[in-house]
Amino acid sequence: MPDHQERPPVALAHGATQSGDIERVRRDVDAAEECVAPHDRTSAARRRRARRRREAARDAPGAQP
């Protein structure tokens, strides 16, 4: 929930950027990165496992070329 003293998001599109705007954006980006990072690591691990399975199936004896 946004702090009531912060400027609304549309305020960034009008006039010069203020230091409070920059700090708010940094906080929002940090929060988003913390939220997304675990999902990115999980997705990367799944992709690695799937790639290993495909490579193992391809390299298995009797596999179709």
Protein Blocks (a to p, Z undefined) as FASTA:
>chain_A
ZZfkbccfklmmgojddfklmmmmmmmmmmmmmmmmmmmmmmmmmmmmmmmmmmmmmmpg
hiaZZ
